Amino acid sequence: MDVRKLQKIAVAALEDIKAKDIEVINTRKLTSLFDRIVIASADSTRQVKALARHVEEKVREAGGQVLGVEGEETGEWVLVDLGDVVVHVMQPAIRAYYNLEELWQGKPRRASAAADAEPE
């Protein structure tokens, strides 16, 4: 399945169940493992699991293949491997801690003004 179509299906599935802060990162030039990362937030473990299952269902309905799913046991962070697209559904605290956006985009966040101050 075409990467853009797979991405569109995954994002639409996340939007169906009200995922928050959906972000798509093009990783084609960064790694040969996958072309896109889709990151979304959910308010509870139940919603994280439901979003991941919905992505799986919609991809399979469209004729796509789900290579693997990790993290369903705890529901804090579920990864859905669709081959060229990897979907991460996370609770906000987990998402903030691992900060995948910075890791894959290379845009560092400012920690705080105090951290930038010179030592006395």
Backbone as JSON, one array per atom type, in Angstrom:
{
  "sequence": "MDVRKLQKIAVAALEDIKAKDIEVINTRKLTSLFDRIVIASADSTRQVKALARHVEEKVREAGGQVLGVEGEETGEWVLVDLGDVVVHVMQPAIRAYYNLEELWQGKPRRASAAADAEPE",
  "N": [[0.84, -1.18, 0.0], [0.48, 2.26, -0.71], [2.48, 4.76, 0.86], [1.44, 7.33, 1.49], [-1.31, 6.85, 1.38], [-1.6, 4.94, 3.4], [-0.78, 6.47, 5.61], [-2.82, 8.4, 5.57], [-5.08, 6.81, 6.16], [-4.41, 5.92, 8.75], [-4.27, 8.37, 10.2], [-6.9, 9.3, 9.84], [-8.3, 7.28, 11.2], [-7.4, 7.74, 13.8], [-8.45, 10.29, 14.21], [-11.17, 9.68, 14.15], [-11.76, 8.66, 16.69], [-11.24, 10.73, 18.33], [-8.48, 11.4, 18.92], [-5.78, 13.31, 20.25], [-3.65, 16.1, 19.4], [-2.36, 15.17, 16.98], [0.39, 14.27, 15.11], [2.44, 14.12, 12.24], [5.43, 12.83, 11.1], [7.88, 13.02, 8.69], [10.14, 10.64, 7.96], [11.7, 9.67, 6.0], [14.22, 10.52, 4.97], [15.79, 10.14, 7.15], [15.92, 7.52, 8.12], [15.97, 4.12, 6.98], [14.14, 2.36, 7.84], [11.41, 3.02, 8.14], [8.96, 5.23, 6.67], [7.26, 7.2, 7.7], [6.25, 8.6, 10.82], [3.58, 8.56, 12.97], [2.2, 10.34, 15.54], [0.15, 10.44, 18.38], [-1.98, 11.64, 21.01], [-3.78, 10.46, 23.89], [-6.34, 10.49, 26.4], [-6.64, 8.5, 28.37], [-5.83, 5.14, 29.48], [-7.62, 3.37, 28.42], [-8.59, 4.78, 26.17], [-6.2, 5.01, 24.69], [-5.69, 2.32, 24.03], [-8.05, 1.78, 22.56], [-7.8, 3.54, 20.4], [-5.48, 2.54, 19.14], [-6.38, -0.04, 18.42], [-8.42, 0.7, 16.66], [-7.0, 1.91, 14.58], [-5.62, -0.35, 13.65], [-7.84, -1.92, 12.76], [-8.97, -0.29, 10.71], [-6.87, -0.12, 8.87], [-6.57, -2.8, 8.13], [-9.13, -3.23, 7.01], [-8.87, -1.67, 4.74], [-7.21, -3.17, 3.27], [-4.59, -3.22, 4.02], [-1.59, -4.17, 5.87], [-0.9, -5.13, 9.19], [1.96, -5.19, 10.93], [2.8, -5.51, 13.55], [2.01, -5.02, 17.05], [2.67, -3.26, 19.95], [2.71, -2.82, 23.5], [0.1, -2.89, 24.41], [-0.61, -4.05, 26.81], [-0.14, -2.34, 29.04], [-1.14, 0.13, 28.18], [-0.28, 2.74, 28.25], [1.39, 3.58, 26.26], [1.09, 2.74, 23.04], [2.34, 1.09, 20.26], [1.86, 0.83, 16.85], [2.81, -1.03, 14.24], [2.96, -0.52, 10.93], [4.56, -1.09, 8.86], [5.76, 0.83, 6.52], [4.77, 2.99, 7.85], [4.7, 4.03, 11.18], [2.79, 4.02, 14.02], [2.32, 5.82, 16.96], [0.6, 5.83, 19.91], [-0.05, 7.66, 22.69], [-0.19, 8.44, 26.21], [-0.41, 11.79, 27.51], [1.64, 12.47, 29.47], [3.57, 10.48, 29.1], [4.2, 10.93, 26.46], [5.32, 13.5, 26.61], [7.55, 12.94, 28.19], [9.15, 11.12, 26.64], [9.34, 12.49, 24.23], [9.28, 12.2, 21.31], [8.98, 13.75, 19.04], [11.02, 15.7, 19.12], [13.22, 14.02, 19.0], [13.01, 12.83, 16.43], [12.66, 15.01, 14.71], [14.6, 16.8, 15.33], [14.34, 19.28, 16.55], [15.07, 21.0, 19.19], [13.54, 21.44, 22.39], [13.16, 24.22, 24.58], [14.32, 23.9, 27.79], [14.18, 25.41, 30.28], [14.33, 28.78, 31.47], [16.07, 29.05, 33.57], [17.83, 26.94, 33.24], [19.29, 27.84, 31.11], [20.74, 29.91, 32.09], [23.88, 31.36, 32.99], [26.36, 29.81, 35.06], [27.19, 31.04, 38.34]],
  "CA": [[0.0, 0.0, 0.0], [1.19, 3.53, -0.8], [2.74, 5.38, 2.16], [0.5, 8.43, 1.73], [-2.63, 6.27, 1.66], [-1.49, 4.33, 4.73], [-0.76, 7.58, 6.55], [-4.15, 9.0, 5.59], [-5.96, 5.88, 6.87], [-4.04, 5.94, 10.17], [-4.68, 9.65, 10.78], [-8.37, 9.33, 9.87], [-8.72, 6.38, 12.28], [-7.14, 8.43, 15.06], [-9.41, 11.39, 14.32], [-12.48, 9.08, 14.41], [-11.97, 8.44, 18.12], [-10.85, 11.96, 19.03], [-7.09, 11.51, 19.37], [-5.35, 14.71, 20.38], [-2.3, 16.49, 18.99], [-1.83, 14.23, 15.98], [1.52, 14.82, 14.37], [3.05, 13.21, 11.28], [6.83, 13.19, 10.86], [8.46, 12.34, 7.54], [11.46, 10.12, 8.36], [12.28, 9.03, 4.82], [15.63, 10.88, 4.83], [16.49, 9.87, 8.4], [16.08, 6.08, 8.35], [15.39, 3.25, 5.95], [13.23, 1.43, 8.51], [10.03, 3.44, 7.89], [8.89, 6.54, 6.02], [6.49, 8.15, 8.48], [5.84, 8.34, 12.2], [2.37, 9.28, 13.37], [2.15, 10.39, 17.01], [-1.11, 11.0, 18.86], [-2.2, 11.54, 22.45], [-5.09, 10.02, 24.38], [-6.49, 10.87, 27.8], [-6.68, 7.38, 29.31], [-5.32, 3.87, 28.94], [-8.71, 2.81, 27.61], [-8.6, 5.46, 24.88], [-4.97, 4.63, 23.98], [-5.92, 0.98, 23.46], [-9.11, 1.87, 21.56], [-7.24, 4.21, 19.21], [-4.58, 1.6, 18.46], [-7.21, -1.08, 17.79], [-9.15, 1.3, 15.55], [-6.02, 2.05, 13.49], [-5.45, -1.71, 13.12], [-9.05, -2.33, 12.03], [-9.14, 0.51, 9.49], [-5.82, -0.5, 7.93], [-6.93, -4.13, 7.6], [-10.3, -3.05, 6.14], [-8.41, -1.07, 3.49], [-6.33, -4.12, 2.59], [-3.21, -3.07, 4.5], [-1.09, -5.19, 6.78], [-0.37, -4.7, 10.48], [3.1, -6.07, 11.2], [2.91, -5.77, 14.97], [1.47, -4.06, 18.01], [3.38, -3.37, 21.23], [2.31, -1.92, 24.58], [-1.33, -2.96, 24.76], [-0.79, -4.52, 28.19], [-0.24, -1.22, 29.98], [-1.99, 1.15, 27.6], [0.27, 4.09, 28.36], [2.0, 3.87, 24.97], [0.91, 1.61, 22.14], [2.96, 1.27, 18.96], [1.26, 0.02, 15.8], [3.76, -1.08, 13.13], [2.29, -0.74, 9.66], [5.61, -1.19, 7.85], [6.29, 2.14, 6.16], [4.22, 3.96, 8.8], [4.66, 3.55, 12.56], [1.86, 4.86, 14.78], [2.51, 5.84, 18.41], [-0.51, 6.44, 20.65], [0.53, 7.81, 24.01], [-0.77, 9.38, 27.17], [0.37, 13.03, 27.45], [2.85, 12.46, 30.31], [4.53, 9.6, 28.44], [4.61, 11.63, 25.24], [6.21, 14.59, 27.01], [8.79, 12.37, 28.71], [9.97, 10.54, 25.57], [9.53, 13.58, 23.29], [9.66, 11.64, 20.02], [9.03, 14.83, 18.05], [12.36, 16.27, 19.13], [14.16, 12.98, 18.57], [12.93, 12.59, 14.99], [12.7, 16.24, 13.94], [15.81, 17.55, 15.65], [14.02, 20.62, 17.03], [15.1, 20.92, 20.66], [12.68, 22.32, 23.2], [13.87, 24.92, 25.66], [13.96, 23.3, 29.07], [13.71, 26.51, 31.12], [15.24, 29.92, 31.47], [17.08, 28.79, 34.6], [18.83, 26.03, 32.68], [20.1, 28.59, 30.16], [21.53, 30.92, 32.79], [25.29, 30.99, 33.23], [26.66, 29.61, 36.48], [27.85, 32.19, 38.98]],
  "C": [[0.89, 1.25, 0.0], [1.31, 4.18, 0.58], [1.74, 6.48, 2.47], [-0.89, 7.91, 2.06], [-2.66, 5.66, 3.05], [-1.52, 5.4, 5.82], [-2.15, 8.19, 6.69], [-5.14, 8.12, 6.36], [-5.68, 5.93, 8.37], [-4.52, 7.23, 10.84], [-6.21, 9.74, 10.88], [-8.91, 8.45, 11.0], [-8.51, 7.03, 13.64], [-8.14, 9.57, 15.28], [-10.82, 10.88, 14.64], [-12.79, 8.99, 15.9], [-11.36, 9.57, 18.94], [-9.46, 11.93, 19.64], [-6.71, 12.98, 19.4], [-3.94, 14.89, 19.84], [-1.66, 15.5, 18.03], [-0.73, 14.92, 15.19], [2.11, 13.74, 13.46], [4.46, 13.71, 10.99], [7.34, 12.35, 9.69], [9.89, 11.94, 7.91], [12.21, 9.48, 7.19], [13.78, 9.3, 4.68], [16.47, 10.54, 6.07], [16.78, 8.39, 8.65], [15.47, 5.31, 7.19], [14.37, 2.28, 6.54], [11.76, 1.73, 8.22], [10.06, 4.84, 7.32], [8.17, 7.6, 6.83], [6.31, 7.64, 9.92], [4.6, 9.18, 12.44], [2.3, 9.18, 14.89], [0.83, 11.05, 17.4], [-1.21, 10.8, 20.37], [-3.63, 11.12, 22.74], [-5.14, 10.25, 25.89], [-6.44, 9.73, 28.81], [-6.11, 6.13, 28.66], [-6.38, 3.23, 28.04], [-8.74, 3.46, 26.23], [-7.36, 5.13, 24.05], [-5.18, 3.29, 23.29], [-6.97, 1.02, 22.35], [-8.6, 2.51, 20.27], [-6.34, 3.25, 18.43], [-5.37, 0.5, 17.75], [-7.95, -0.55, 16.57], [-8.23, 1.5, 14.34], [-5.82, 0.69, 12.84], [-6.63, -2.12, 12.24], [-9.18, -1.61, 10.69], [-8.09, 0.15, 8.44], [-6.15, -1.86, 7.32], [-8.12, -4.05, 6.66], [-9.9, -2.51, 4.77], [-7.46, -1.99, 2.72], [-4.87, -4.02, 2.99], [-2.86, -4.16, 5.5], [-0.56, -4.55, 8.05], [0.73, -5.69, 10.84], [3.25, -6.41, 12.68], [2.31, -4.67, 15.8], [2.19, -4.32, 19.33], [2.78, -2.4, 22.24], [0.87, -1.98, 25.0], [-1.57, -3.37, 26.21], [-1.0, -3.36, 29.15], [-1.14, -0.11, 29.47], [-1.5, 2.57, 27.78], [0.85, 4.55, 27.03], [1.85, 2.63, 24.11], [1.51, 1.98, 20.78], [2.31, 0.31, 17.98], [2.19, 0.09, 14.59], [3.02, -1.47, 11.85], [3.3, -0.87, 8.51], [6.21, 0.17, 7.58], [5.81, 3.25, 7.08], [4.19, 3.31, 10.18], [3.82, 4.54, 13.35], [2.14, 4.69, 16.27], [1.31, 6.53, 19.03], [-0.08, 6.45, 22.11], [-0.32, 8.69, 24.92], [0.13, 10.61, 27.21], [1.66, 13.02, 28.27], [3.95, 11.6, 29.67], [5.08, 10.29, 27.19], [5.6, 12.76, 25.56], [7.56, 14.05, 27.47], [9.71, 11.87, 27.59], [10.22, 11.51, 24.42], [10.03, 13.09, 21.92], [9.77, 12.71, 18.93], [10.43, 15.43, 17.97], [13.38, 15.25, 18.61], [14.18, 12.84, 17.06], [12.98, 13.85, 14.15], [13.95, 17.06, 14.2], [15.55, 18.98, 16.07], [13.99, 20.59, 18.56], [14.14, 21.9, 21.31], [13.54, 23.0, 24.23], [13.38, 24.35, 26.98], [13.41, 24.36, 30.02], [14.73, 27.63, 31.05], [16.38, 29.71, 32.47], [18.18, 27.89, 34.07], [19.76, 26.73, 31.72], [21.03, 29.61, 30.84], [22.94, 30.42, 33.02], [25.51, 30.78, 34.7], [27.42, 30.8, 37.05], [29.24, 31.85, 39.42]]
}
